């Protein structure tokens, strides 16, 4: 069942299995606020086991593009489709959030983004990336990185 993410009253519902659940909830709320403010879109999440298609697509891109396999189990996923963009999100138990910006009509606007919750270490499978810091009222200090997608998916 898909549930809207409330960015006013931040909740850890669905994220309780994460050791950084409150930080991950803040990060999830941060993303929900972005989509509401930029696109007037309600960010909806569902358990990862119910969103297997989304999770598998993100994992396929990671494997094909950079031979990355995420060790932590996914716990939630979301799919945003706005302005000819497909934008899946996967939230992991360790506090990692991965999104894929995939423009359907412009191969130059395709990238994978990684965001790390406050309080988590960089996962070994992402050590090759440099992470920039960003302050967020909802998520604290978020570290992020990305790479450009070269293939068609």
MIVODREN-939095 format. One record per atom (N, C-alpha, C): x, y, z; atom name; residue in three letters. Coordinates in steps of 0.001 Angstrom, whole numbers, always signed. Layout:
+---------+---------+---------+------+-----+
:      c1 :      c2 :      c3 : atom : res :
+---------+---------+---------+------+-----+
:       X :       Y :       Z :   CA : ALA :
...
+---------+---------+---------+------+-----+
This chain:
+---------+---------+---------+------+-----+
:      c1 :      c2 :      c3 : atom : res :
+---------+---------+---------+------+-----+
:    +833 :   -1180 :      +0 :    N : UNK :
:      +0 :      +0 :      +0 :   CA : UNK :
:    +878 :   +1244 :      +0 :    C : UNK :
:    +614 :   +2134 :    -916 :    N : UNK :
:   +1368 :   +3386 :   -1002 :   CA : UNK :
:    +861 :   +4378 :     +25 :    C : UNK :
:   +1808 :   +5071 :    +664 :    N : UNK :
:   +1461 :   +6048 :   +1694 :   CA : UNK :
:   +2134 :   +7377 :   +1376 :    C : UNK :
:   +1416 :   +8492 :   +1535 :    N : UNK :
:   +2053 :   +9795 :   +1323 :   CA : UNK :
:   +3033 :  +10097 :   +2454 :    C : UNK :
:   +4096 :  +10794 :   +2131 :    N : UNK :
:   +5086 :  +11191 :   +3134 :   CA : UNK :
:   +4744 :  +12597 :   +3605 :    C : UNK :
:   +4563 :  +12740 :   +4894 :    N : UNK :
:   +4248 :  +14024 :   +5511 :   CA : UNK :
:   +5560 :  +14713 :   +5883 :    C : UNK :
:   +5824 :  +15868 :   +5290 :    N : UNK :
:   +7069 :  +16563 :   +5599 :   CA : UNK :
:   +6877 :  +17629 :   +6680 :    C : UNK :
:   +5652 :  +17772 :   +7178 :    N : UNK :
:   +5400 :  +18690 :   +8286 :   CA : UNK :
:   +5553 :  +17943 :   +9606 :    C : UNK :
:   +4896 :  +16794 :   +9709 :    N : UNK :
:   +4998 :  +15935 :  +10892 :   CA : UNK :
:   +5783 :  +14689 :  +10486 :    C : UNK :
:   +7089 :  +14755 :  +10613 :    N : UNK :
:   +7976 :  +13679 :  +10145 :   CA : UNK :
:   +7773 :  +12429 :  +10988 :    C : UNK :
:   +7591 :  +11314 :  +10311 :    N : UNK :
:   +7335 :  +10040 :  +10981 :   CA : UNK :
:   +8333 :   +8981 :  +10504 :    C : UNK :
:   +8681 :   +8084 :  +11406 :    N : UNK :
:   +9567 :   +6965 :  +11054 :   CA : UNK :
:   +8771 :   +5743 :  +10588 :    C : UNK :
:   +7462 :   +5874 :  +10424 :    N : UNK :
:   +6622 :   +4744 :  +10003 :   CA : UNK :
:   +7179 :   +4121 :   +8722 :    C : UNK :
:   +7367 :   +2817 :   +8749 :    N : UNK :
:   +7911 :   +2084 :   +7610 :   CA : UNK :
:   +9425 :   +1953 :   +7641 :    C : UNK :
:  +10072 :   +2744 :   +8481 :    N : UNK :
:  +11540 :   +2772 :   +8523 :   CA : UNK :
:  +12099 :   +2240 :   +9843 :    C : UNK :
:  +11252 :   +1650 :  +10654 :    N : UNK :
:  +11644 :   +1240 :  +12003 :   CA : UNK :
:  +12811 :    +253 :  +12025 :    C : UNK :
:  +13011 :    -506 :  +10963 :    N : UNK :
:  +14095 :   -1494 :  +10945 :   CA : UNK :
:  +15476 :    -860 :  +10750 :    C : UNK :
:  +15518 :    +420 :  +10444 :    N : UNK :
:  +16790 :   +1102 :  +10213 :   CA : UNK :
:  +17401 :   +1590 :  +11522 :    C : UNK :
:  +18714 :   +1398 :  +11698 :    N : UNK :
:  +19373 :   +1929 :  +12899 :   CA : UNK :
:  +19429 :   +3462 :  +12903 :    C : UNK :
:  +19179 :   +4090 :  +11775 :    N : UNK :
:  +19151 :   +5551 :  +11675 :   CA : UNK :
:  +17762 :   +6001 :  +11203 :    C : UNK :
:  +16729 :   +5377 :  +11752 :    N : UNK :
:  +15343 :   +5603 :  +11293 :   CA : UNK :
:  +14937 :   +7075 :  +11333 :    C : UNK :
:  +15290 :   +7795 :  +12394 :    N : UNK :
:  +14862 :   +9193 :  +12469 :   CA : UNK :
:  +15563 :  +10050 :  +11418 :    C : UNK :
:  +16841 :   +9806 :  +11171 :    N : UNK :
:  +17551 :  +10533 :  +10111 :   CA : UNK :
:  +17007 :  +10167 :   +8735 :    C : UNK :
:  +16728 :   +8893 :   +8529 :    N : UNK :
:  +16183 :   +8438 :   +7246 :   CA : UNK :
:  +14784 :   +9023 :   +7028 :    C : UNK :
:  +13997 :   +9114 :   +8087 :    N : UNK :
:  +12675 :   +9733 :   +7985 :   CA : UNK :
:  +12802 :  +11205 :   +7604 :    C : UNK :
:  +13793 :  +11884 :   +8168 :    N : UNK :
:  +14045 :  +13273 :   +7799 :   CA : UNK :
:  +14455 :  +13417 :   +6348 :    C : UNK :
:  +15289 :  +12498 :   +5874 :    N : UNK :
:  +15710 :  +12521 :   +4470 :   CA : UNK :
:  +14523 :  +12260 :   +3547 :    C : UNK :
:  +13697 :  +11298 :   +3910 :    N : UNK :
:  +12498 :  +10983 :   +3115 :   CA : UNK :
:  +11569 :  +12202 :   +3079 :    C : UNK :
:  +11398 :  +12871 :   +4207 :    N : UNK :
:  +10562 :  +14073 :   +4274 :   CA : UNK :
:  +11165 :  +15214 :   +3451 :    C : UNK :
:  +12481 :  +15323 :   +3466 :    N : UNK :
:  +13193 :  +16328 :   +2667 :   CA : UNK :
:  +12855 :  +16144 :   +1183 :    C : UNK :
:  +12885 :  +14903 :    +717 :    N : UNK :
:  +12558 :  +14614 :    -683 :   CA : UNK :
:  +11085 :  +14916 :    -964 :    C : UNK :
:  +10205 :  +14571 :     -38 :    N : UNK :
:   +8771 :  +14838 :    -208 :   CA : UNK :
:   +8507 :  +16337 :    -327 :    C : UNK :
:   +9184 :  +17124 :    +503 :    N : UNK :
:   +9010 :  +18580 :    +444 :   CA : UNK :
:   +9480 :  +19127 :    -899 :    C : UNK :
:  +10606 :  +18625 :   -1399 :    N : UNK :
:  +11121 :  +19067 :   -2702 :   CA : UNK :
:  +10071 :  +18854 :   -3795 :    C : UNK :
:   +9499 :  +17660 :   -3858 :    N : UNK :
:   +8540 :  +17366 :   -4926 :   CA : UNK :
:   +7240 :  +18147 :   -4759 :    C : UNK :
:   +6835 :  +18391 :   -3547 :    N : UNK :
:   +5626 :  +19194 :   -3321 :   CA : UNK :
:   +5867 :  +20635 :   -3755 :    C : UNK :
:   +7015 :  +21204 :   -3366 :    N : UNK :
:   +7306 :  +22601 :   -3691 :   CA : UNK :
:   +7607 :  +22812 :   -5169 :    C : UNK :
:   +8352 :  +21914 :   -5778 :    N : UNK :
:   +8771 :  +22094 :   -7174 :   CA : UNK :
:   +7696 :  +21671 :   -8174 :    C : UNK :
:   +7015 :  +20555 :   -7907 :    N : UNK :
:   +6079 :  +19984 :   -8888 :   CA : UNK :
:   +4643 :  +19864 :   -8376 :    C : UNK :
:   +4381 :  +20273 :   -7138 :    N : UNK :
:   +3070 :  +20066 :   -6508 :   CA : UNK :
:   +2660 :  +18599 :   -6595 :    C : UNK :
:   +3616 :  +17737 :   -6280 :    N : UNK :
:   +3440 :  +16284 :   -6372 :   CA : UNK :
:   +3523 :  +15678 :   -4979 :    C : UNK :
:   +2572 :  +14818 :   -4635 :    N : UNK :
:   +2591 :  +14131 :   -3338 :   CA : UNK :
:   +3513 :  +12916 :   -3428 :    C : UNK :
:   +4588 :  +12929 :   -2668 :    N : UNK :
:   +5579 :  +11851 :   -2647 :   CA : UNK :
:   +4998 :  +10674 :   -1882 :    C : UNK :
:   +4848 :   +9541 :   -2573 :    N : UNK :
:   +4236 :   +8347 :   -1991 :   CA : UNK :
:   +5258 :   +7221 :   -1933 :    C : UNK :
:   +5344 :   +6543 :    -793 :    N : UNK :
:   +6261 :   +5415 :    -634 :   CA : UNK :
:   +5467 :   +4143 :    -369 :    C : UNK :
:   +6110 :   +3021 :    -651 :    N : UNK :
:   +5533 :   +1721 :    -333 :   CA : UNK :
:   +6655 :    +790 :     +79 :    C : UNK :
:   +6325 :    -271 :    +804 :    N : UNK :
:   +7370 :   -1219 :   +1199 :   CA : UNK :
:   +8103 :   -1761 :     -32 :    C : UNK :
:   +9399 :   -1936 :    +101 :    N : UNK :
:  +10226 :   -2375 :   -1027 :   CA : UNK :
:   +9757 :   -3708 :   -1604 :    C : UNK :
:   +9262 :   -4609 :    -762 :    N : UNK :
:   +8818 :   -5903 :   -1277 :   CA : UNK :
:   +7550 :   -5780 :   -2132 :    C : UNK :
:   +6823 :   -4685 :   -1996 :    N : UNK :
:   +5641 :   -4429 :   -2831 :   CA : UNK :
:   +6008 :   -3620 :   -4081 :    C : UNK :
:   +7205 :   -3055 :   -4087 :    N : UNK :
:   +7670 :   -2212 :   -5196 :   CA : UNK :
:   +8855 :   -2861 :   -5896 :    C : UNK :
:   +8775 :   -4164 :   -6077 :    N : UNK :
:   +9888 :   -4933 :   -6643 :   CA : UNK :
:  +10323 :   -4421 :   -8017 :    C : UNK :
:   +9396 :   -4006 :   -8843 :    N : UNK :
:   +9728 :   -3496 :  -10181 :   CA : UNK :
:  +10622 :   -2265 :  -10092 :    C : UNK :
:  +10278 :   -1347 :   -9189 :    N : UNK :
:  +11075 :    -129 :   -9007 :   CA : UNK :
:  +12466 :    -477 :   -8499 :    C : UNK :
:  +12536 :   -1281 :   -7446 :    N : UNK :
:  +13814 :   -1669 :   -6838 :   CA : UNK :
:  +14683 :   -2399 :   -7856 :    C : UNK :
:  +14104 :   -3338 :   -8583 :    N : UNK :
:  +14868 :   -4103 :   -9580 :   CA : UNK :
:  +15411 :   -3207 :  -10680 :    C : UNK :
:  +14631 :   -2218 :  -11121 :    N : UNK :
:  +15077 :   -1316 :  -12184 :   CA : UNK :
:  +16271 :    -485 :  -11717 :    C : UNK :
:  +16186 :     +40 :  -10490 :    N : UNK :
:  +17295 :    +823 :   -9932 :   CA : UNK :
:  +18529 :     -63 :   -9784 :    C : UNK :
:  +18366 :   -1268 :   -9256 :    N : UNK :
:  +19504 :   -2182 :   -9075 :   CA : UNK :
:  +20108 :   -2596 :  -10422 :    C : UNK :
:  +19279 :   -2769 :  -11435 :    N : UNK :
:  +19775 :   -3118 :  -12774 :   CA : UNK :
:  +20666 :   -1996 :  -13333 :    C : UNK :
:  +20223 :    -761 :  -13188 :    N : UNK :
:  +21014 :    +378 :  -13671 :   CA : UNK :
:  +22346 :    +454 :  -12926 :    C : UNK :
:  +22325 :    +293 :  -11610 :    N : UNK :
:  +23562 :    +336 :  -10821 :   CA : UNK :
:  +24540 :    -748 :  -11283 :    C : UNK :
:  +24030 :   -1936 :  -11500 :    N : UNK :
:  +24876 :   -3067 :  -11910 :   CA : UNK :
:  +25435 :   -2847 :  -13310 :    C : UNK :
:  +24587 :   -2438 :  -14247 :    N : UNK :
:  +25020 :   -2254 :  -15625 :   CA : UNK :
:  +25983 :   -1083 :  -15800 :    C : UNK :
:  +25699 :     +12 :  -15125 :    N : UNK :
:  +26496 :   +1232 :  -15314 :   CA : UNK :
:  +27827 :   +1211 :  -14563 :    C : UNK :
:  +27833 :    +718 :  -13322 :    N : UNK :
:  +29031 :    +811 :  -12480 :   CA : UNK :
:  +29362 :    -471 :  -11724 :    C : UNK :
:  +28677 :   -1554 :  -12028 :    N : UNK :
:  +28873 :   -2828 :  -11346 :   CA : UNK :
:  +28728 :   -2674 :   -9823 :    C : UNK :
:  +27706 :   -1901 :   -9422 :    N : UNK :
:  +27434 :   -1664 :   -8000 :   CA : UNK :
:  +26293 :   -2568 :   -7560 :    C : UNK :
:  +26516 :   -3257 :   -6451 :    N : UNK :
:  +25475 :   -4045 :   -5795 :   CA : UNK :
:  +25372 :   -3520 :   -4366 :    C : UNK :
:  +24207 :   -3023 :   -3998 :    N : UNK :
:  +23998 :   -2459 :   -2673 :   CA : UNK :
:  +23818 :   -3593 :   -1669 :    C : UNK :
:  +24615 :   -3572 :    -616 :    N : UNK :
:  +24596 :   -4655 :    +376 :   CA : UNK :
:  +23404 :   -4558 :   +1329 :    C : UNK :
:  +22994 :   -3361 :   +1653 :    N : UNK :
:  +21904 :   -3174 :   +2608 :   CA : UNK :
:  +20557 :   -3513 :   +1964 :    C : UNK :
:  +19640 :   -4082 :   +2729 :    N : UNK :
:  +18326 :   -4385 :   +2156 :   CA : UNK :
:  +17491 :   -3113 :   +1935 :    C : UNK :
:  +16762 :   -3064 :    +819 :    N : UNK :
:  +15847 :   -1937 :    +610 :   CA : UNK :
:  +14638 :   -2090 :   +1531 :    C : UNK :
:  +14149 :    -961 :   +2045 :    N : UNK :
:  +12968 :   -1053 :   +2912 :   CA : UNK :
:  +11759 :    -302 :   +2347 :    C : UNK :
:  +12004 :    +734 :   +1558 :    N : UNK :
:  +10901 :   +1451 :    +923 :   CA : UNK :
:  +11314 :   +1924 :    -457 :    C : UNK :
:  +10298 :   +2170 :   -1291 :    N : UNK :
:  +10552 :   +2685 :   -2636 :   CA : UNK :
:   +9430 :   +3643 :   -3016 :    C : UNK :
:   +9735 :   +4494 :   -3978 :    N : UNK :
:   +8756 :   +5448 :   -4494 :   CA : UNK :
:   +9030 :   +5645 :   -5977 :    C : UNK :
:   +8003 :   +6043 :   -6699 :    N : UNK :
:   +8168 :   +6384 :   -8108 :   CA : UNK :
:   +7467 :   +7701 :   -8362 :    C : UNK :
:   +8247 :   +8681 :   -8802 :    N : UNK :
:   +7716 :   +9991 :   -9155 :   CA : UNK :
:   +7756 :  +10069 :  -10681 :    C : UNK :
:   +6635 :  +10429 :  -11280 :    N : UNK :
:   +6582 :  +10641 :  -12724 :   CA : UNK :
:   +5961 :  +12014 :  -12966 :    C : UNK :
:   +6837 :  +12969 :  -13331 :    N : UNK :
:   +6423 :  +14350 :  -13573 :   CA : UNK :
:   +7185 :  +14900 :  -14764 :    C : UNK :
:   +6529 :  +15737 :  -15547 :    N : UNK :
:   +7166 :  +16463 :  -16655 :   CA : UNK :
:   +8103 :  +15589 :  -17490 :    C : UNK :
:   +7633 :  +14448 :  -17930 :    N : UNK :
:   +8396 :  +13520 :  -18766 :   CA : UNK :
:   +9662 :  +12999 :  -18087 :    C : UNK :
:   +9625 :  +12949 :  -16756 :    N : UNK :
:  +10718 :  +12394 :  -15964 :   CA : UNK :
:  +10205 :  +11179 :  -15203 :    C : UNK :
:  +10988 :  +10146 :  -15189 :    N : UNK :
:  +10742 :   +9001 :  -14309 :   CA : UNK :
:  +11809 :   +9105 :  -13230 :    C : UNK :
:  +11377 :   +9096 :  -11976 :    N : UNK :
:  +12275 :   +9396 :  -10870 :   CA : UNK :
:  +12030 :   +8418 :   -9727 :    C : UNK :
:  +12542 :   +7193 :   -9826 :    N : UNK :
:  +12363 :   +6240 :   -8737 :   CA : UNK :
:  +13321 :   +6523 :   -7576 :    C : UNK :
:  +12856 :   +6172 :   -6389 :    N : UNK :
:  +13644 :   +6282 :   -5161 :   CA : UNK :
:  +13640 :   +4941 :   -4459 :    C : UNK :
:  +14769 :   +4587 :   -3849 :    N : UNK :
:  +14834 :   +3414 :   -2987 :   CA : UNK :
:  +15530 :   +3840 :   -1696 :    C : UNK :
:  +14901 :   +3526 :    -571 :    N : UNK :
:  +15444 :   +3827 :    +747 :   CA : UNK :
:  +15901 :   +2516 :   +1377 :    C : UNK :
:  +17131 :   +2503 :   +1900 :    N : UNK :
:  +17752 :   +1283 :   +2416 :   CA : UNK :
:  +17852 :   +1308 :   +3931 :    C : UNK :
:  +17933 :    +127 :   +4496 :    N : UNK :
:  +17983 :     -47 :   +5941 :   CA : UNK :
:  +19153 :    +700 :   +6588 :    C : UNK :
:  +20299 :    +769 :   +5903 :    N : UNK :
:  +21479 :   +1406 :   +6488 :   CA : UNK :
:  +21416 :   +2939 :   +6483 :    C : UNK :
:  +20384 :   +3528 :   +5831 :    N : UNK :
:  +20252 :   +4982 :   +5784 :   CA : UNK :
:  +20570 :   +5590 :   +4430 :    C : UNK :
:  +20846 :   +4765 :   +3451 :    N : UNK :
:  +21133 :   +5217 :   +2095 :   CA : UNK :
:  +19825 :   +5439 :   +1343 :    C : UNK :
:  +19790 :   +6483 :    +533 :    N : UNK :
:  +18680 :   +6711 :    -393 :   CA : UNK :
:  +19283 :   +6851 :   -1789 :    C : UNK :
:  +18729 :   +6131 :   -2735 :    N : UNK :
:  +19178 :   +6209 :   -4130 :   CA : UNK :
:  +18000 :   +6658 :   -4971 :    C : UNK :
:  +18262 :   +7622 :   -5862 :    N : UNK :
:  +17241 :   +8022 :   -6822 :   CA : UNK :
:  +17840 :   +7994 :   -8218 :    C : UNK :
:  +16991 :   +7758 :   -9185 :    N : UNK :
:  +17404 :   +7777 :  -10582 :   CA : UNK :
:  +16571 :   +8841 :  -11282 :    C : UNK :
:  +17228 :   +9900 :  -11743 :    N : UNK :
:  +16561 :  +10892 :  -12579 :   CA : UNK :
:  +16678 :  +10394 :  -14002 :    C : UNK :
:  +15552 :  +10080 :  -14622 :    N : UNK :
:  +15580 :   +9487 :  -15960 :   CA : UNK :
:  +14604 :  +10237 :  -16858 :    C : UNK :
:  +15137 :  +11166 :  -17640 :    N : UNK :
:  +14314 :  +11909 :  -18596 :   CA : UNK :
:  +13956 :  +10979 :  -19751 :    C : UNK :
:  +12691 :  +10859 :  -20038 :    N : UNK :
:  +12233 :   +9940 :  -21080 :   CA : UNK :
:  +12566 :  +10440 :  -22480 :    C : UNK :
:  +12745 :  +11759 :  -22634 :    N : UNK :
:  +12978 :  +12324 :  -23959 :   CA : UNK :
:  +14351 :  +12981 :  -24126 :    C : UNK :
:  +15223 :  +12884 :  -23135 :    N : UNK :
:  +16521 :  +13555 :  -23210 :   CA : UNK :
:  +17600 :  +12714 :  -22527 :    C : UNK :
:  +18373 :  +11948 :  -23308 :    N : UNK :
:  +19400 :  +11085 :  -22711 :   CA : UNK :
:  +20468 :  +11844 :  -21928 :    C : UNK :
:  +20566 :  +13153 :  -22107 :    N : UNK :
:  +21554 :  +13939 :  -21369 :   CA : UNK :
:  +21074 :  +14272 :  -19957 :    C : UNK :
:  +19814 :  +14008 :  -19665 :    N : UNK :
:  +19261 :  +14279 :  -18330 :   CA : UNK :
:  +18950 :  +12964 :  -17629 :    C : UNK :
:  +19971 :  +12157 :  -17432 :    N : UNK :
:  +19805 :  +10874 :  -16754 :   CA : UNK :
:  +20970 :  +10671 :  -15801 :    C : UNK :
:  +20654 :  +10435 :  -14535 :    N : UNK :
:  +21708 :  +10279 :  -13533 :   CA : UNK :
:  +21190 :   +9473 :  -12355 :    C : UNK :
:  +22125 :   +8895 :  -11622 :    N : UNK :
:  +21826 :   +8200 :  -10376 :   CA : UNK :
:  +22371 :   +9058 :   -9241 :    C : UNK :
:  +21526 :   +9308 :   -8242 :    N : UNK :
:  +21936 :  +10092 :   -7089 :   CA : UNK :
:  +21960 :   +9242 :   -5832 :    C : UNK :
:  +22946 :   +9496 :   -4992 :    N : UNK :
:  +23075 :   +8804 :   -3704 :   CA : UNK :
:  +22989 :   +9851 :   -2601 :    C : UNK :
:  +22231 :   +9558 :   -1558 :    N : UNK :
:  +22187 :  +10427 :    -386 :   CA : UNK :
:  +22381 :   +9561 :    +844 :    C : UNK :
:  +23232 :  +10037 :   +1738 :    N : UNK :
:  +23542 :   +9325 :   +2976 :   CA : UNK :
:  +22962 :  +10092 :   +4154 :    C : UNK :
:  +22262 :   +9376 :   +5020 :    N : UNK :
:  +21699 :   +9971 :   +6236 :   CA : UNK :
:  +22805 :  +10384 :   +7186 :    C : UNK :
:  +22462 :  +11359 :   +7989 :    N : UNK :
:  +23356 :  +11738 :   +9086 :   CA : UNK :
:  +23500 :  +10531 :  +10006 :    C : UNK :
:  +24722 :  +10232 :  +10393 :    N : UNK :
:  +24960 :   +9137 :  +11318 :   CA : UNK :
:  +25329 :   +7816 :  +10668 :    C : UNK :
:  +25439 :   +7780 :   +9352 :    N : UNK :
:  +25831 :   +6532 :   +8696 :   CA : UNK :
:  +27170 :   +6698 :   +7999 :    C : UNK :
:  +27891 :   +5602 :   +7901 :    N : UNK :
:  +29165 :   +5583 :   +7184 :   CA : UNK :
:  +28898 :   +5413 :   +5689 :    C : UNK :
:  +29868 :   +5790 :   +4873 :    N : UNK :
:  +29753 :   +5544 :   +3435 :   CA : UNK :
:  +29840 :   +4037 :   +3220 :    C : UNK :
:  +28852 :   +3440 :   +2557 :    N : UNK :
:  +28910 :   +1999 :   +2294 :   CA : UNK :
:  +30127 :   +1654 :   +1434 :    C : UNK :
:  +30722 :    +502 :   +1684 :    N : UNK :
:  +31926 :     +85 :    +962 :   CA : UNK :
:  +31719 :    +105 :    -546 :    C : UNK :
:  +30521 :    -260 :   -1004 :    N : UNK :
:  +30265 :    -315 :   -2448 :   CA : UNK :
:  +30193 :   +1075 :   -3094 :    C : UNK :
:  +30194 :   +2143 :   -2279 :    N : UNK :
:  +30154 :   +3511 :   -2799 :   CA : UNK :
:  +31406 :   +4313 :   -2453 :    C : UNK :
:  +32450 :   +3636 :   -1985 :    N : UNK :
:  +33697 :   +4318 :   -1596 :   CA : UNK :
:  +34361 :   +5084 :   -2732 :    C : UNK :
:  +34062 :   +4730 :   -3978 :    N : UNK :
:  +34716 :   +5405 :   -5107 :   CA : UNK :
:  +34149 :   +6795 :   -5380 :    C : UNK :
:  +33063 :   +7158 :   -4701 :    N : UNK :
:  +32435 :   +8453 :   -4917 :   CA : UNK :
:  +32846 :   +9452 :   -3844 :    C : UNK :
:  +32901 :  +10718 :   -4238 :    N : UNK :
:  +33100 :  +11808 :   -3295 :   CA : UNK :
:  +31724 :  +12358 :   -2960 :    C : UNK :
:  +31493 :  +12616 :   -1686 :    N : UNK :
:  +30192 :  +13083 :   -1228 :   CA : UNK :
:  +30287 :  +14524 :    -756 :    C : UNK :
:  +29378 :  +15349 :   -1250 :    N : UNK :
:  +29271 :  +16739 :    -810 :   CA : UNK :
:  +28246 :  +16807 :    +321 :    C : UNK :
:  +28395 :  +17797 :   +1178 :    N : UNK :
:  +27479 :  +17969 :   +2311 :   CA : UNK :
:  +26445 :  +19050 :   +1997 :    C : UNK :
:  +25229 :  +18805 :   +2503 :    N : UNK :
:  +24146 :  +19762 :   +2355 :   CA : UNK :
:  +23372 :  +19804 :   +3671 :    C : UNK :
:  +23020 :  +20994 :   +4128 :    N : UNK :
:  +22217 :  +21127 :   +5340 :   CA : UNK :
:  +20744 :  +21102 :   +4963 :    C : UNK :
:  +19974 :  +20405 :   +5784 :    N : UNK :
:  +18534 :  +20323 :   +5580 :   CA : UNK :
:  +17844 :  +20473 :   +6929 :    C : UNK :
:  +16801 :  +21291 :   +6979 :    N : UNK :
:  +16055 :  +21439 :   +8235 :   CA : UNK :
:  +15422 :  +20114 :   +8647 :    C : UNK :
:  +15023 :  +19307 :   +7679 :    N : UNK :
:  +14356 :  +18045 :   +7974 :   CA : UNK :
:  +15324 :  +16893 :   +8193 :    C : UNK :
:  +16450 :  +16899 :   +7478 :    N : UNK :
:  +17338 :  +15739 :   +7487 :   CA : UNK :
:  +18685 :  +15982 :   +8151 :    C : UNK :
:  +18934 :  +17175 :   +8647 :    N : UNK :
:  +20244 :  +17465 :   +9241 :   CA : UNK :
:  +21286 :  +17646 :   +8144 :    C : UNK :
:  +22429 :  +17011 :   +8304 :    N : UNK :
:  +23483 :  +17062 :   +7283 :   CA : UNK :
:  +23324 :  +15848 :   +6375 :    C : UNK :
:  +23088 :  +16116 :   +5105 :    N : UNK :
:  +22936 :  +15059 :   +4102 :   CA : UNK :
:  +24175 :  +15083 :   +3231 :    C : UNK :
:  +24743 :  +13913 :   +2991 :    N : UNK :
:  +25866 :  +13813 :   +2071 :   CA : UNK :
:  +25359 :  +13203 :    +772 :    C : UNK :
:  +25753 :  +13795 :    -354 :    N : UNK :
:  +25246 :  +13329 :   -1631 :   CA : UNK :
:  +26315 :  +13214 :   -2693 :    C : UNK :
:  +26046 :  +12347 :   -3664 :    N : UNK :
:  +26899 :  +12169 :   -4827 :   CA : UNK :
:  +26031 :  +11649 :   -5966 :    C : UNK :
:  +26613 :  +11578 :   -7162 :    N : UNK :
:  +25853 :  +11089 :   -8307 :   CA : UNK :
:  +26791 :  +10630 :   -9409 :    C : UNK :
:  +26220 :   +9953 :  -10387 :    N : UNK :
:  +26930 :   +9696 :  -11640 :   CA : UNK :
:  +25923 :   +9768 :  -12784 :    C : UNK :
:  +26417 :  +10098 :  -13970 :    N : UNK :
:  +25589 :  +10225 :  -15161 :   CA : UNK :
:  +25391 :   +8844 :  -15781 :    C : UNK :
:  +24163 :   +8581 :  -16184 :    N : UNK :
:  +23826 :   +7314 :  -16836 :   CA : UNK :
:  +24157 :   +7418 :  -18326 :    C : UNK :
:  +24830 :   +6422 :  -18839 :    N : UNK :
:  +25212 :   +6413 :  -20258 :   CA : UNK :
:  +24301 :   +5531 :  -21109 :    C : UNK :
:  +23734 :   +4481 :  -20509 :    N : UNK :
:  +22920 :   +3532 :  -21264 :   CA : UNK :
:  +21460 :   +3892 :  -21338 :    C : UNK :
:  +20695 :   +3067 :  -22042 :    N : UNK :
:  +19240 :   +3207 :  -22177 :   CA : UNK :
:  +18579 :   +2140 :  -21324 :    C : UNK :
:  +17634 :   +2538 :  -20504 :    N : UNK :
:  +16932 :   +1594 :  -19653 :   CA : UNK :
:  +15451 :   +1833 :  -19741 :    C : UNK :
+---------+---------+---------+------+-----+
